[in-house]
Each structure stands twice: as C-alpha cells, then as structure tokens.
Amino acid sequence: MFSLLPHHFTALVIGASGGIGSAIIQQLLSSSHVGHIIAVSRQPSRIDHSRLTHLMLDVSQEQDRHALKKELATQPIHFFFNAIGILHDDTQQLFPEKRLDQLSVENLAHTMNINAFVPILLLAALKDSFKGTHPAVIASLSARVGSIEDNQLGGWYSYRASKAAHNMLFKTASIELRRLNKQSTVLCLHPGTTDTALSKPFQARVPHEKLFTPTFVAEQLLSVIAQRTPDDSGTFWDWNGQPIDW
C-alpha cells in the first residue's frame, strides 16, 4: 500500500463516520505500513484502535477547521482523504433538481459549500502540514456527474455544479502545492454508486452489480491511489483506475 509513502506514515481522514470514510479507515488499519490515523467527523467514532485518534469536529465551521489546524500543529500529513459530501437533505428540503424551476439559491449555495468550498478550505487551513519535502497524497471524493464532458443527461444541477467546482479547486490547489512540495499528489476520485446514506434514495434503478459496498469502494480507491505518482497530481480517476475527462 502506497509504496511512495514512508513506513508508519500519518493519515488524516475527513468524514470518518460515513460509509466510505469508515471503510477507508478500516483498510488503513489493516496495513502495518500505516502508523497513525487521525479521523475527523461530527459523530462519535465507531472504531477503537491504538493507532487511531478521533476528533469530533464539524469542518464546515471555520472555528472547527482552525481547531484541527491547531491540533495538527503543522505536523507532516502523508495521506489526506476527504469523504464529506452532500446530495440530499430531507430536513432542508434539498434534493437533486431535475428541472430549472426546482432551483433555489439556498440549495445551490448549501450544496456548493459542502461539496466544494469546505474541502478546499480544509486544504487551505492545513497547508503547512502538506508543504515541505515529505510525500503527501491528497485524495478527495468527487463524482462522475461533475464531469462537464460526460454530462449527456442533464439534471442534478447543484450537485453537478458543486462537483465540477470541487474539481477545479483541487486542480488549482495541485499546482500551488507542487510549488510547496514536489512530492505532493492531489487526486479527485469517483467512487461509483456506493451503498451509503448519500445514495440510498437513488438506488432503485441501479443494477445490483453496480451498487458497491463501502468496503469494496475503499479497497478500489486505495488501489487506484497507490498507483498514482506526483506526475498524476491534479487528475480525476474512477474507482476502476480509469481517468475521467474534466
């Protein structure tokens, strides 16, 4: 796992209580190559392990991003995995829009904030932990529907736009981080349709063989990440190791 990273490297997983985030942590813990994992989520940790530190923080809030920065105290982070995202929220009447007349500024802004702005603000807050000469892999969940080139069906306005914005922000960050650390690798990842709360309302039409378990997705994504090098920084990949057009 991650031959470019040092033995007993430090990993930071954001959105650790979600399906994919939790599965990523389990996979990391199964490897003796990983030294210490810092898990961040709004919910209590469901995993107890000597190599795992859990921080209950809401990284959508500036004060909690600052608290995370203070906690890390510029220590080198070798592997960063962002698993936060939003597609629907019944409490806020937020759902993927199929038509123009379903758009609202509130839902557009909220989706854009969680899927694009919060992840890049995290990178900004933690920049000192990525710069230097140590290998640093930064991976963030995107979605194929964020590809402008691939959009043939329309719909899902705010989700598509937020993931396209996410991709542009991380592509741009990859250029700056390359200047700050030549060993940095920034990746956007499409996990496929995963059996989690995010996709639950939309699974009915998904063929059984295309609905993946979080464990399978975590294994696949870590395998894809492990095959990348700093030359791949600023690129977009699916769970099967295929590049995706912007």
Helices and strands as residue ranges (DSSP letters): E 9-14, H 19-29, E 34-41, E 52-56, H 62-72, E 79-82, G 90-92, G 100-102, H 105-112, I 113-117, H 118-125, H 127-130, E 136-141, G 144-146, H 157-180, E 184-190, G 200-202, G 208-210, H 214-226, G 230-232, E 235-238
